[in-house]
């Protein structure tokens, strides 16, 4: 590692051999390196507020790791681990206004108020690709997680395979 820090052309083998597509993004433990790494990627992407479209206020008391598909609505259908996965979490600063609405209700309201293009741009700052919008509007958590996983893997590739 020290050689790499001193000379960026000496990339360690474990970095060269790393395959983001092999990582288990189903992780739900917030203390895990994978969970924290994905949260860090979301922060680096900009994570705009879903409602205002503004940059979030990263004050400790205002920021929350929220479920995109609310626990209260999806625990009956899926396991706790499936719902709590990092693929169904993001950083927000306005949870009070999001409440426990299903994604179909919440994002339809946002589209009606701000337009689909603006909502897609905000979603992309959370590593939620436009291809995942349909699954949000259909309350399809399984497909949503697949699309989000693809976006996370793509972002990791973009950042480490420069």
LOZALUM-844530 format. One record per residue (C-alpha): residue number from 0; y, z, x. Coordinates in Angstrom, 3 decimals. Layout:
% LOZALUM-844530
<NUM, <Y, Z, X>>
...
This chain:
% LOZALUM-844530
<0, <0.000, 0.000, 0.000>>
<1, <2.415, 0.866, 2.796>>
<2, <1.885, -2.578, 4.350>>
<3, <2.677, -4.175, 0.991>>
<4, <5.869, -2.150, 0.600>>
<5, <6.981, -3.211, 4.053>>
<6, <5.877, -6.839, 3.676>>
<7, <5.622, -8.225, 0.141>>
<8, <3.420, -11.103, 1.352>>
<9, <0.545, -8.666, 2.078>>
<10, <-0.560, -8.117, -1.509>>
<11, <-3.473, -5.647, -1.762>>
<12, <-6.826, -7.048, -2.913>>
<13, <-6.909, -4.803, -5.991>>
<14, <-3.653, -6.392, -7.173>>
<15, <-4.912, -9.911, -6.442>>
<16, <-8.144, -9.196, -8.336>>
<17, <-6.564, -7.395, -11.309>>
<18, <-7.292, -9.093, -14.638>>
<19, <-5.092, -7.795, -17.476>>
<20, <-7.444, -9.334, -20.042>>
<21, <-10.177, -6.886, -18.927>>
<22, <-8.118, -3.771, -19.724>>
<23, <-9.073, -1.662, -22.761>>
<24, <-5.887, -1.736, -24.830>>
<25, <-7.638, 0.117, -27.645>>
<26, <-6.674, 3.320, -25.855>>
<27, <-5.047, 5.928, -28.094>>
<28, <-4.536, 8.820, -25.648>>
<29, <-0.822, 9.025, -24.855>>
<30, <-1.426, 10.640, -21.454>>
<31, <-3.480, 7.673, -20.201>>
<32, <-2.082, 5.299, -17.601>>
<33, <-2.825, 2.307, -19.846>>
<34, <-0.948, 3.807, -22.809>>
<35, <2.036, 4.742, -20.630>>
<36, <1.973, 1.366, -18.893>>
<37, <2.201, -0.509, -22.191>>
<38, <5.005, 1.780, -23.382>>
<39, <6.832, 1.013, -20.130>>
<40, <6.420, -2.722, -20.731>>
<41, <7.887, -2.300, -24.225>>
<42, <10.874, -0.444, -22.757>>
<43, <11.331, -3.170, -20.118>>
<44, <11.224, -5.808, -22.881>>
<45, <14.172, -4.155, -24.620>>
<46, <12.579, -2.679, -27.781>>
<47, <15.469, -3.341, -30.170>>
<48, <15.808, -1.142, -33.232>>
<49, <13.916, -2.741, -36.140>>
<50, <16.678, -2.009, -38.644>>
<51, <19.907, -2.452, -36.690>>
<52, <18.731, -4.924, -34.056>>
<53, <20.622, -2.860, -31.491>>
<54, <19.314, -1.546, -28.199>>
<55, <17.640, 1.794, -28.843>>
<56, <19.214, 5.085, -27.981>>
<57, <16.817, 6.473, -25.407>>
<58, <17.774, 10.085, -25.985>>
<59, <14.714, 12.325, -25.919>>
<60, <15.364, 13.789, -29.361>>
<61, <15.894, 10.373, -30.981>>
<62, <13.078, 8.256, -29.517>>
<63, <9.621, 8.256, -31.063>>
<64, <6.357, 6.454, -30.470>>
<65, <5.750, 5.206, -33.976>>
<66, <2.837, 3.548, -35.713>>
<67, <3.649, 0.018, -36.841>>
<68, <0.870, 0.284, -39.433>>
<69, <1.439, 3.881, -40.660>>
<70, <-1.346, 6.401, -40.218>>
<71, <-0.954, 7.638, -43.766>>
<72, <-1.734, 4.186, -45.161>>
<73, <-4.469, 3.001, -42.794>>
<74, <-6.625, 6.026, -41.830>>
<75, <-8.810, 5.542, -44.875>>
<76, <-9.559, 1.946, -43.944>>
<77, <-9.925, 2.343, -40.147>>
<78, <-10.883, 5.037, -37.646>>
<79, <-8.217, 7.345, -36.249>>
<80, <-8.671, 5.793, -32.794>>
<81, <-8.223, 2.256, -34.171>>
<82, <-4.986, 3.171, -35.961>>
<83, <-3.625, 5.292, -33.079>>
<84, <-4.199, 2.580, -30.455>>
<85, <-1.285, 1.574, -28.245>>
<86, <-1.581, -1.855, -29.878>>
<87, <-0.297, -0.250, -33.101>>
<88, <2.471, 1.805, -31.508>>
<89, <6.003, 1.116, -30.378>>
<90, <9.214, 2.877, -29.461>>
<91, <11.749, 3.372, -32.213>>
<92, <14.882, 5.416, -32.741>>
<93, <15.256, 5.106, -36.518>>
<94, <11.997, 6.416, -37.983>>
<95, <13.831, 8.215, -40.756>>
<96, <14.678, 4.884, -42.368>>
<97, <11.285, 3.264, -41.747>>
<98, <9.352, 5.955, -43.632>>
<99, <5.686, 5.319, -44.434>>
<100, <6.038, 1.836, -45.850>>
<101, <3.271, -0.649, -45.220>>
<102, <4.295, -3.374, -42.765>>
<103, <4.251, -5.945, -45.578>>
<104, <6.920, -3.974, -47.442>>
<105, <8.989, -2.938, -44.440>>
<106, <9.136, -6.335, -42.728>>
<107, <9.576, -8.277, -45.994>>
<108, <12.628, -6.094, -46.693>>
<109, <13.983, -6.820, -43.200>>
<110, <13.386, -10.568, -43.560>>
<111, <15.137, -10.585, -46.945>>
<112, <18.084, -8.680, -45.493>>
<113, <18.453, -10.297, -42.038>>
<114, <16.379, -13.481, -42.040>>
<115, <13.070, -14.326, -40.429>>
<116, <14.501, -15.600, -37.128>>
<117, <16.324, -12.318, -36.429>>
<118, <13.254, -10.259, -37.326>>
<119, <11.069, -12.361, -35.003>>
<120, <13.544, -11.883, -32.144>>
<121, <13.471, -8.112, -32.677>>
<122, <9.666, -8.063, -32.900>>
<123, <9.399, -9.940, -29.604>>
<124, <11.331, -7.129, -27.863>>
<125, <8.394, -4.885, -28.851>>
<126, <5.812, -7.318, -27.437>>
<127, <4.961, -8.398, -30.964>>
<128, <4.734, -12.197, -30.936>>
<129, <5.924, -14.375, -33.806>>
<130, <2.257, -15.285, -34.355>>
<131, <1.700, -11.669, -35.453>>
<132, <4.304, -11.786, -38.238>>
<133, <1.822, -13.186, -40.742>>
<134, <-0.573, -10.284, -40.112>>
<135, <2.290, -7.823, -40.599>>
<136, <3.174, -9.427, -43.921>>
<137, <-0.488, -9.315, -45.003>>
<138, <-1.107, -5.733, -43.770>>
<139, <-3.846, -7.128, -41.513>>
<140, <-4.089, -4.528, -38.746>>
<141, <-7.106, -6.059, -36.979>>
<142, <-5.485, -9.498, -36.556>>
<143, <-2.168, -7.889, -35.659>>
<144, <-3.806, -5.961, -32.832>>
<145, <-5.444, -9.136, -31.488>>
<146, <-2.118, -11.005, -31.458>>
<147, <-0.300, -8.071, -29.870>>
<148, <-2.976, -7.687, -27.209>>
<149, <-2.501, -11.355, -26.306>>
<150, <1.260, -10.809, -25.974>>
<151, <0.782, -7.745, -23.759>>
<152, <-1.676, -9.574, -21.490>>
<153, <0.738, -12.510, -21.252>>
<154, <3.609, -10.158, -20.327>>
<155, <1.536, -8.463, -17.628>>
<156, <0.610, -11.878, -16.204>>
<157, <4.271, -12.850, -16.208>>
<158, <5.246, -9.720, -14.323>>
<159, <2.511, -9.498, -11.696>>
<160, <1.632, -13.108, -10.975>>
<161, <5.054, -14.173, -9.802>>
